[in-house]
Amino acid sequence: MSQLLADLNKLLKKGEPWVWGLAQRQAHDAIKQAFMREGIILRRIDYNRPLIVHTDFSNKGIGAVLGQVDDDGNEYMCACISRSLNKHEANYSSYKGEMLAAVWAVKMFRHHLIGGPPFKLVTDHQPLTYLMSTEGLTGQYARFALAMQEYNFVIEHRPGQCHQNADTLSRNPRNTKEDGTGARLDEEEEPPAHAYASVR
């Protein structure tokens, strides 16, 4: 997909002249054809198949993809989510941010994951694979691990180049910092705007 988008992405670069030519038209048509192929974008969840949750953290946001594997061994997407970070989360270390992304994702997809067979949690951050086996966690790390204990899952590491679905979402997140999942456990969290309304 990135190869198809290359000629269109050039039009978005600062200082690049905006010219809609043959290459751009062909890229646009090729993308439309790719999106029209059956099952290429989203498919319904088949509860007879194991679920996979891809998660990622960047300095802009967190993203996640809920997917499955078809009979041919190809992964497909069932849902995708993202959100931007608040000013405190933007300063998280990679480990803490990846933990936030994982907890937020499983809580967002909770109704699909809870009580079901084990699902796979996929991350491009190798240290996160030790999350549930690490002893002596304290503070927010302990709270993140505790929040994950009600789920039945295994964590798998995949290198970044094999993890671009969630990576793309975290780098281009939905522009909202609201988090109703309770994944954000920062003591520094700002109260929601409506909390001020009653004091005025």
C-alpha positions in Angstrom: 0.0 0.0 0.0 2.9 2.4 0.8 4.2 1.9 -2.7 0.8 2.8 -4.2 0.6 5.9 -2.0 4.1 7.2 -2.8 3.0 9.4 -5.7 0.1 10.8 -3.7 2.1 11.4 -0.6 4.5 13.6 -2.6 1.6 16.0 -3.0 1.4 16.5 0.7 5.1 17.5 1.2 5.8 21.1 2.0 7.3 23.0 -0.9 6.3 20.2 -3.4 4.3 21.6 -6.4 0.8 20.1 -6.4 0.4 18.4 -9.8 -2.3 15.9 -10.5 -0.8 13.9 -13.4 -1.0 10.5 -14.9 1.1 8.9 -12.0 -1.2 10.3 -9.4 -4.4 9.3 -11.2 -3.0 5.7 -11.7 -2.1 5.5 -8.0 -5.6 6.7 -7.0 -7.3 4.2 -9.2 -5.0 1.3 -8.0 -5.9 2.2 -4.4 -9.6 2.2 -5.1 -9.3 -1.2 -6.8 -7.3 -2.5 -3.7 -10.0 -1.3 -1.3 -12.8 -2.9 -3.4 -11.3 -6.4 -3.2 -13.5 -8.7 -1.0 -12.3 -8.9 2.6 -9.2 -6.8 2.0 -10.0 -4.1 4.6 -12.4 -5.3 7.3 -14.1 -8.6 8.0 -16.6 -9.7 10.6 -15.2 -11.5 13.6 -15.4 -15.3 13.4 -15.6 -16.4 17.0 -14.5 -19.9 16.0 -11.0 -18.5 15.2 -8.5 -17.1 17.7 -8.2 -13.3 17.9 -5.1 -11.2 17.5 -4.5 -7.8 19.0 -1.7 -5.7 17.5 -0.8 -2.6 19.7 1.7 0.2 19.2 2.9 3.4 20.9 4.5 6.4 19.3 5.2 10.0 20.5 2.0 11.0 18.8 -0.5 8.4 19.9 -1.5 4.8 20.5 -3.1 2.4 18.0 -4.4 -1.1 17.9 -5.8 -3.6 15.4 -8.1 -6.5 16.2 -7.6 -9.3 13.6 -7.7 -13.0 12.8 -6.0 -15.4 10.4 -7.9 -17.0 7.5 -7.6 -20.5 6.1 -4.7 -19.5 3.9 -2.7 -18.2 6.8 -3.3 -14.5 5.9 -4.1 -12.0 8.7 -7.1 -9.8 8.2 -8.4 -6.9 10.2 -11.7 -6.9 12.1 -11.4 -3.5 13.8 -8.9 -0.7 14.3 -8.6 2.1 16.9 -6.3 4.9 17.8 -6.1 8.0 20.0 -3.7 10.8 20.6 -1.7 11.3 23.8 -2.1 13.8 26.5 0.9 15.9 27.5 2.0 13.5 30.2 1.7 10.4 28.0 3.8 12.1 25.3 6.7 11.9 27.8 6.4 8.2 28.5 9.3 5.9 28.0 8.8 3.3 25.2 8.1 0.6 27.8 5.5 2.5 29.7 3.9 3.8 26.4 3.8 0.3 25.0 2.2 -0.9 28.2 -0.4 1.9 28.0 -1.2 0.9 24.4 -1.6 -2.8 25.3 -3.9 -2.1 28.3 -5.9 0.5 26.4 -6.4 -1.9 23.4 -7.6 -4.9 25.4 -10.0 -2.7 27.4 -11.4 -1.2 24.2 -11.8 -4.7 22.7 -12.9 -6.2 26.0 -16.3 -7.4 24.8 -14.6 -9.5 22.2 -11.8 -10.8 24.3 -13.1 -11.4 27.8 -14.1 -15.0 28.6 -13.0 -16.3 25.2 -10.2 -18.6 24.2 -6.6 -17.2 24.6 -5.9 -14.3 22.2 -2.5 -13.2 20.9 -1.2 -9.7 21.9 1.4 -8.6 19.3 3.9 -5.9 20.0 7.1 -4.6 18.3 8.6 -3.9 21.8 10.5 -6.9 23.0 10.6 -6.0 26.7 6.8 -6.0 26.8 6.8 -9.8 26.3 7.9 -10.1 29.9 5.1 -8.0 31.3 3.1 -10.8 33.0 6.1 -12.7 34.3 8.0 -9.8 35.8 8.0 -9.8 39.6 8.3 -6.8 41.9 6.5 -4.3 39.6 5.4 -1.2 41.5 3.3 1.9 40.8 1.8 2.3 37.4 3.6 -0.7 36.0 2.0 -2.9 38.7 -1.4 -1.4 37.9 -1.0 -2.1 34.2 -0.1 -5.7 34.9 -3.0 -6.1 37.3 -5.4 -4.7 34.7 -4.3 -7.4 32.2 -4.8 -10.3 34.6 -8.4 -10.8 33.8 -7.5 -11.6 30.2 -6.4 -14.9 28.7 -3.6 -14.1 26.3 0.0 -14.7 25.1 2.3 -11.9 24.1 4.3 -12.2 20.8 7.0 -9.9 19.6 7.2 -9.0 16.0 9.9 -6.6 14.5 8.6 -3.2 13.5 8.7 -3.9 9.8 6.2 -6.7 10.4 4.0 -4.6 12.6 3.0 -1.7 10.4 -0.7 -1.9 10.9 -0.8 -0.7 14.5 2.3 1.4 13.9 0.5 3.4 11.2 -2.4 4.1 13.6 -0.2 5.2 16.4 1.7 7.6 14.2 -1.5 9.1 12.7 -3.9 8.8 15.6 -7.5 9.9 16.0 -7.3 13.4 17.5 -8.8 12.7 20.9 -7.1 12.4 24.2 -10.2 11.1 26.0 -9.9 7.6 27.5 -12.9 6.0 29.1 -11.2 2.7 29.5 -9.4 3.5 32.7 -6.1 2.5 31.0 -4.7 6.0 31.8 -3.7 5.7 35.4 -1.5 8.8 35.7 -1.7 10.7 38.9 -0.9 13.7 36.7 -4.0 13.2 34.5 -5.9 16.4 33.9 -9.5 16.3 35.0 -12.0 16.3 32.1 -13.3 19.6 30.9 -16.8 19.0 32.3 -15.3 18.7 35.8 -14.6 22.4 35.8 -18.1 23.3 34.6 -19.7 22.7 38.0 -17.3 24.9 39.9 -17.7 28.0 37.7 
